[in-house]
C-alpha cells in the first residue's frame, strides 16, 4: 500500500506564491511518477505537472513559466512551487503516484487565489 500526505495549500493574493508538498510512504518502487493535479468547482481534474524518478518533467501549458515541480527521492517527497498565482489557479490540488500500473492519490489540499 502507498500513502500520500499533501500540505502547503492556503489562501494567497493574486501574484503571490505557495509551495505544496507531497510525502509518500509505504511500498515504494525504485521508479515511479509523481504528479500534481487540480480540480476546480464544476470542472474535471486536470494535470498540472508530473516528474519521474529520473527527473523527466511535464507541465500543463497554463502553468509553464510559473510553476516548478521537483522531488527529493531520498525523502520520497514531491514539491510544487507555484509563483505568480492567478485566480484561475484556485482549485483543490491532488498529488498522485503512479507505479507498476497503479495510481495512488492524496486527499487534496485547497489553494485559493483571491484578493
Buried (B, 14 or more C-beta within 10 A) or exposed (E): EBEBBBEBBEEBEEEBEBBBBBBBEEEBEEEBBBBBBBBBEEEEBEBBBBBBBEEEEEBBEEBEEBBBBBBEBEEBBBBBBBBEBEEEBBBBBBBBBBBEEEEBBBEBBEBBBEE
